[in-house]
C-alpha cells in the first residue's frame, strides 16, 4: 500500500517561539512499515516553517498551508494517510487534514495517532473524517491495521485501536506494549528533509550546538506519577529500555549514514537504569563517537552523582535539563507527587558548572493547592540554584493529566 505519514502545521500563542523537531515517532513508523509498504512523508512544519498565518489576536499557525497539503496529497495519491497528533493544541489542525484527505478522495483511509488521541480516543474517532486511530505506541498496531486492511481481515481484535463498527464507535484500549524494544527497527530517516532540520536548527529544547543533529529515544515509559504528565497514555506505566549495545549501534548508524554530530535524547528517564546509562556513556567514549548530546526532556536528578556526570561530560554531554517543578516540599510530595529531593539539586548544578555543562531547570506554577507562600518558595529556590536557564510553565489541565 502507498502510505503517507504527515506531521501537521502547528498552532501556537503569538508569544511562543516556533520549533521544528524531526518527528521521531513517524520515523519509527517508517522504519517498520517500509518492509511491506511504499512510504512517503510530509513534514508540514519543516517544509513550511517560514509560512505563518495570524489566526486571531492570540494565535498563529505556521507550516505548510492546508492548500499546499491538499496539493501534495493529490500528487502522491496515497492509499492511507497517517497523521501525528503529538499535542492536544494541534488536534484541530489534524482534524482539518483528515477533512482535506476526504475532499481529495473519500476512499483514502485516515489514521490518527500520538499523545492526544491516546488520551482522548472517543473524542478523536467521533470525527467522521477519522477512519482509525492508534492508541499508545504505534509500530505494531499500525502494521497490524494495514495488514488487515490489505488482506480484508477483521480488525476488531487489534490491540490499541479506535474504529467504527456497524455505525458504533469502538475503542480497544491498549493492553500490550513492546517488551523488547531491541526488536524495533531503527527510525528510517532517509525520506525526511534532514537538511531542512539543520538549516532551521530550532528543535525541541534549544538550537543544536552542532549539525547535522537527530533525536533518539533509548527507553519508553515512566514509573512515576507526576500530576501534570500525560505520558502514561502513550507509553504505559512500565519503564522499558533498549540494551546499551542496541543504542550504541543506532548511534553509530546515525554517525556513519547521516553524518550526525549531535544527538537529542528524548527519553523521559535516560539515566533511571543507572548501570545501563553508564554502559551507554562508556561505549560512546570507548568507540570514540565524538558527538555531543543533550537531554531536552530532562533527567531525574535522583539518578545523578559525580561519577555518572563525569562520564556524561566525557561522552559529549554539554547541557542537562532538570525537572524540579517546585521549590516547595509540600507541593512536591502532596500535590505533584514527584520523587525528588530538593537538597540534592544545588550540588548537581554546581557539579555541572565545574564540568562546563549548561544547566536548565524546569518549574510548573499554578497547580491546584498552590499558595502564595509556596509560589514564593519556588521563586526563591529557583533563584538560589543559579542555573544557566530557568523555565517556568503554567499548569495546564491537558487531556490525560
N, C-alpha and C positions, 0 to 999 in steps of 0.2 A: 504494500500500500504506500501511497505518497503521503508522508506526514510532514506538516508544517508546525514547528514549535515557535511560539510567539512570546516575547517579553513586551508588555504593553507600554504605552506612554504613561508618565506619572503626573499626578495632580498633587501639588504641594502648596503650603502657605507662601505668600509672597516674601515673607521674612525668612523662609528656609533656603538653604543652599542646595543647588542641583547636585545630583550624584549620577554616576554611570558605572555600575558594577557588573563585571562579567557574570551572567546568570548560571551559577554553578548547578542548580537543580536541573535546568534544561540541558546542560552539558552531560550530566549523569544519564538523563533520559536518552539523549542522542547516543551515548556510549552503548546502551543495551539494545536500543531499537534498531540501530544501523545493521545489526546482524541479520535482520529479517525484512527490513523495510528501507525505502528511499527517504532520507531525512533531509529537510532544509530548515533554516532558521531565519526568523525575522526579529531582530532586536530593535524595536522601535525607539528605545532610549538612545542607543548608540548611533543609529542611522539619522535620527532627527534631533540630536542633542541641542543644537543651537536654534531649533524651531520652538518658539514659545508663544502661547496664546493666553491672554488675560481672560479669565472666566468671569470674574466679578471683582469686587473691591478686595477680597481676601485671598483668592486662589488663582494660580496659574497652572497650565498644563504644558509640559514640554515633551518633546519626542516627535516621531514621525506622525503626521496628521492622519486622521481617520480616513480621509480620501486617499492618501498615499498607501495606507494599509490595505484598503479595498483594491487598489490597482495591483498591488503585489499578489494578493490572493487570486485575483482574476488571471494574472500571468502564470502563477505556479500551478493552478488547478489541483489543489491537494484533495485527497480523499478524507483526511482527518486534520483538523486544526486543534492543537493542544496549546492552551493559554495559561501562563503562570500568573497566579494571584498571590503574591507574597504578603501583601499588606492590605488590611481592610480599607484603607484610604484609596486603594486602586480598584476596588470591586466595581465601581461604576464604569470605569474605562474597560474593564474586562468584559462586562456585560454588553457594552457598546460594540466591542469587537465581535462578540458572538452574534449580535444582530446584523453586523456587516457581512459576516460569513454567510448567513442565511439569505441576505439580499443577493449575494453573488450566485449562490446555488443552494437551495434548500436541502439537497442531498448530501452536502458536505457535513460530516459529523463533527460536532464541537465537544471538546473535553476541557474542563477547567480543573486545575489542581493548585496546591500551595497552602500556605498557612490559613488564609481566610476561609476558603471552602472547607478546610479540615475543621475549623472552629464552628462554622455556620453551614453545615451541609444542606439542611432542609431549605434554608433561605436561598442558597445558591441555585439549587436544582429547580426551584419554583419557577425560575425564568424559563419559558418555553424554548428560548434560543439556545439553552444549555442542554445538550443531549445526555452527557455523562459528567460526573465529577469523580476525581480521585481523592480519597481521604487519607492523609498521612503520607509517608514516603511512597513515591510513585513508581519506582522502576519495575517491580514485579507486577503490580496491579495494572499499570498501563499496558505492559506486554501481554498480560492475560486478556485484557479487554480487546486489544487489537487482534489477538488470535481468535477470540470468539466471534468478533465481527467479520473477520476474513473468512472463517470457516462456517459462519452462520450457526454458531453454537449458542446455547443458553448462557446468559451472563449472570443469572440470578445468584449463583453461588460464589461469585468473585468477592474476595475479602477487601474491604476498604473502598467501596464504590457507591455512588448515588446514581439513580436512574429512574425511569418511569416504566411501570408495568401495568398494562390494561388501564391506562389513564391515571393510575395512582403513583404517588411519589414513594420510592423505596430507598432506604439508606442502610447499607451494610457497614456498620461501624467497624473500624479496623480492630482485628483481634491478634493478628500475627505481624511481626516485624522481622526483618532480615537479621538472623542471629550472627552470621559470619559475614561481616562487611567486606572481607577479602574476596568474597565471591563476586562482588560487583565489578564490572569493567571500569577502567579509569574514565573520567569525563572525556568526551570526544570534542576537542576544541577546534578541529580542522575547519568546521563550517561556520565558525563565529568570526566576527570582524575584529580580530585581535589587534591589528594596527590601530583601529579606531579607538579602542580602550586606552591604548598607550598614548595616543595623540591627545585625548581628552584628559587622561590621568586625574580622575576625580572619583575614585572608588569609595566604597563603604569605609568610613573612618576618615582618613586623611590622604592627600596625594601620595602616591608611591615615591619612595626615595630613588628607586631605580626602575627602569623599564627595559624589556617587557616584564610585566607582572601578571600573576594569575592567582585566583583563590584556591584553597584546598580545605577539605574537612577530613579530619582523621578519626572522628568519633561522632556518635549520634546519641541524643538523649541526655537527660539530667535527672539525678535522684532528688534534687532539692525542690522546695515548694514555694518559691518566692511569689508573692501575691500578684505582682504585676506582669508575670511572664505567662505567655500562651504556648510555649514551645512543646509542652506535653501533647497538644493536639496533633502535632506534626510527627514527632519522634517517639512518642510514648514516654513511659516513666523509667525504663531501664536504661542504664548507661552502657552503650555498646561501642567497642573500639575496633579499629583496624590494627593489625600487627605492625610493629615497628618496621619490619622488613618490607611489608606492603607499602607503607607510607614512604619509605626511602626509595623504593622502586618507582613510585609515581613522581617523586621529586626529581629523580634522575631523568625520567621521561620528559618532564617539563623543561629541564635544562637542555637536554640534547635535541629534542624535537622542536621546541618552540623558543629556545634561547632565553628562557625565563631567568631573570636576575633577582626577582623579589617574589616572595610568597606571602599571601594574606591568609593566615589560619582562621577559618570561620567557625571553629569549634566553640561550643558553649563552655566546655571544660577541657581544654587541651592538656592540662597538667594534673587532672584529677587522679589518673593512674600514674603515680609518680615514677615508678620503675620503667613503665613504657615510655614516658616522656623523656627520661634520661637516656634510654636506648636510642630514641629518635635523634636527640641533640648530639649524642656521641657519634652516631652514624654520620650525621651531617659534617662533623668535624673530621672524622677519620677518612671519609671519602672525598674530602676537600671540595665540597659542593660550591663554596664561595658564593653563596646567595645571602641576601638579607631578608629579614622577615619581621612581621609584627602580628598582633592579635587584636583586630578592631572590635571583636565581640567581648573581649575582656578575659581575665584569668581569675580563678578562685584563689584569693590571697592566702588562704589557709594551706595551700599546697606548695607555697614558695618558701625557700630558705636560701641562705648564702650560697650553698653548693650548687643547687639547681640553677640559680640565677647566673652564676659564673659560667656554667655550661651554656645557658641560653645566649649569653653575650658572645662567647667564643664561636657558637654555631651561626651567628649572624643576626641575633635579635637586636633591634635598635629602638623599639617602642613597645611598652606594655600598657594595657588598659585594665583598670581595676574597678569592678563594680562594688562600690562602698554602699551606695544607696541612701544611707542616713548616718548622721553623726550622733544620733540619739539611741542609747541602748534599748529603751523601751520600744521605740518604733521598730528597731531591727528584730527583736525577739518576739514581740507580741503582735505586731501588725504585718510587717514584711515577711517575717519568718525566714530570714536569711541566716545561714550558719556562718557567721563571720565575727572575728574578734577585733574590735576597733584598735586595741593597743598594739596589734601586730602590723597595722597598715603603715604607720610612720617609719618604722625600721626598714620595711621593704622598699619604700620610696627612697629613703636615704641610701640604701644599698644600690638601688638602680642609678641614683645620681653618681655614686662613686664609680660605677661601671660605664657611665656615659650612656645610659639607656633612658630615653624620654619616658615620662610618666603621664598618664591620663587617668583621672578619677571620675567615675560616674555617680551622680546622685539623682534620686527621684523625690520630688517635693509635692505636697498637696494630697497625700494619701488619706483615706478615712482614718480618723483618730489623730491626725497631726494637729498639734497645738502651736501657738506662737512660740512657746518656750522650746519645744522640740525642734522647730524650724530654726530658731536662733542657735541651738546646739549644733545643728547640721552646718550652718554657715560658719560658726566658729571653728568647728572641726575641719571643714574644708580648707579654710584659710591656714590653719596650723600645719597642714600637710606639706605646703609649699611644693605641690606638684607642678609640672610644666603646664598642664591644662586641667581645668575643672569644667565638667559638663553637667548642667542641671536640666532635668527633664520634668515636664509636668505629668503627674499621674493621670493616666487616661484609661477609662473603663472599656478597653478594647475587647472584642469577642474572644472568648476562650480564657480570659484572665479572671 
